[in-house]
Amino acid sequence: MDLIRVCLGDITKLEVDAIVNAANELMLGGGGVDGAIHRAAGPQFYEACEKVEQWRPGVRCPTGEARITPGFDLPAKWVIHTVGPVWHGGGYGEANVLANCYRNCLELAVEHGARTLAFPAISCGVFGFPAERAAVIARREISCFSLVEDLFDEILLVGYDEEMCDVLESSALKAARSLTPPAA
Ligand code: APR
């Protein structure tokens, strides 16, 4: 069975060990999936986010990094907050920062024993990252990380609409190609 599965819908409804939140550095909510998670997770969730140490004033989670809180009223036990890059055209290291988001989320998931994990399309909404490129980065990082055996049972790539799901599905081949070394 493939480790990665694409699914359509609202990430806040998923009964998985951990869901990933596309947050901002303040980590106190926002729009998009961040807003949906905060609304669904309830007041204790906000309090838990407030308690996350500020790395510097106004920054609980620096861009590219990840932090974890319980999921409280969500079906998911954990929420892994990550802050993706804002897309500025691709020349400012955005791809590497997005790759770091996936790697840091995967590491936190393993540290907390989360064997089922769901990612939204980090940075593909307000932050403007091209979905096709982001999907290949997501698959590549998850596949590389999972070369270590038996870390996860299933990892979901969640598309909030059919269009995003199509992009997530079609990225599989491109991601595989990016993993295979060029012919000698
Ligand atoms: N479930 C799954 N996916 C969702 C949901 C949901 N309930 N709501 C939105 N999405 C999708 C969007 O359609 C998009 O494809 O999540 C993807 C990420 O979009 P955003 O939520 O806008 O996140 P991002 O682009 O990373 O921007 C983050 O937006 O909400 C603020 O506080 C957040 O400042 C941060 C910024």
Residues whose N, C-alpha, C, O or C-beta is under 5 A from the ligand:
A	BS01	APR	G9 D10 I11 T12 A22 A23 N24 G29 G30 G31 G32 V33 D34 G35 A36 G84 P120 A121 I122 S123 C124 G125 V126 F127 G128 V158 Y160
